[in-house]
Amino acid sequence: MVKDYIKIFSGNLIIAGRIKEELRLIGIMPVVRDESESGRLAGFASPMQGVQEIYVQPTEVDKAKPIVDQLLASFNAEL
């Protein structure tokens, strides 16, 4: 399924949560991949704790990418 989507973000689950909400506000329903949660549910440990990947459909990349870039810039400015 992920092969039909394009990854627009990979990183901290808190930032990923904010990105997901902003995308939903403009009508984009992102797909979130969380290896640590998938491993936990299957009974395995994952070395990538707290990292999520966000994917969108190819037709939504042009709308989604500026939002991701803007949020990442605002988070970096706060640091």
N, C-alpha and C positions, 0 to 999 in steps of 0.2 A: 504494500500500500504506500509506504513512504517513497517508493521510487516514482510515484505519480505526483509527488509534491516537491517543493523546493524549501530547503532549510534557510531560514532567515535569521535565526538566533540560536546560540548555544551558550549556556552559562548558568549563573546563579538562579536558583528557583524563585527568589524574591523578585528579582528583576523580570524573570520570565512571567511571573504572575501579573505584574503591572503591564507588560507588553500584551499578554492575552486579553486583559480587560480592555485596553485601548483598542485593540483590533476588533473585539466584539462590538464596541460602541459604533464602529463604522460598518458593521455588517459582515466582517470576516470571521469565520469560525476556524481558528487554527487547530492543527493537530499537534499535540504535545507528546513527546517521547521522553520518558524518565526511566533510564536503565536501572537506577537503584531501586525504584519502586517495583519495577517488573521483576527484578531479581528477588526482592523481599517477598513478593507474592508467590514466587516459585520456590522459595526456600533456599535461595543462594545469596551470598554476599556480593556486593558490587564495589569495585574500587572507586567509582565515580559518584560519591555521595553528594546529593544536593545539586546536581547538574541536570538541566532540562534542555531539550531541543524543541524549537518551534518550527513547524512546517506550515506552508500555505499552498494553495493551488497555484499553478503557474500564471493563471489569469489575474491573480490577486497580488502578485509580487510588487507591481508598480505602485499600488496603494499602500501596501504593508511596509515596505522597506523604509520610506521616509519617516514613518512613525517610530520604527525601531531605532533608526539613526538619531532622531530627535530625543527619544527617551534615554538612549545611551549617552548622548552628549550632556543631557541635563544631570544624569547620575555622575558622570565624570567631573562636571563642573562643581558639584557638591563636595567632591573629595578634595 
